[in-house]
Amino acid sequence: MVLVAICWLLADQSSKWLVQSHLKLHESQTTPGDWLLWTHVHNRGGAFGLFPGASLLFLGIGVGVIAVLLWTLPRTRSLDWASVVAYGLIMGGALGNLMDRVRLGYVVDFIDLNFRPLLTWPVFNVADIGISTGIGLLILTSIWPSRNPHPAPKSSSTHTESSE
C-alpha cells in the first residue's frame, strides 16, 4: 500500500509541476482529437471543483482521511490485492491534494475532458483520479466476494488410523 501511495503521490505532484511550469493560469493546450485539454486552474473547493471556497473544510477532510487510513490499516489483518491498491491510491491522492492545500492554499487541476456542448465535466487532477478509482475499487471488492477466500485454519488434531 505504501509503495502505491508513494508512486501515486509522485505522479500527482510531478504532473502538477509540469502543468504549472508550462501553462499560465487558465491557459489550455489541446491534444490530438480535441477531447482532452490540459487547462491550468486553481481549485479552492473539493474534488472536481465541488463546493468552491471550502478549502479549509477540505484541508480538514484530507487530514482526517489520512489519519483514519494510518490508524486503521495496521490493524487490518489481511487485505486482497485490490484493497491494497485502492487504499494506496486513496492515500496517495489525499496526500497530493493535501500538499497543494498546505503549500499553495488551493489544488492545481489540469485534466479537462472536452465533450462540449454535450457534457461539461469539471477540471481535475491525478490525485482526484486516485481517490475516485480507489473508492470505486473498494466498492467493487465489497460487492463481489473474493475468488480466493482465506482458507479455514487447519485443525491441530491429527487423525491416526489403527491397524487391527
Helices and strands as residue ranges (DSSP letters): H 2-22, E 28-30, E 36-43, G 47-49, H 55-72, G 73-75, H 81-104, E 107-115, E 119-120, H 126-143
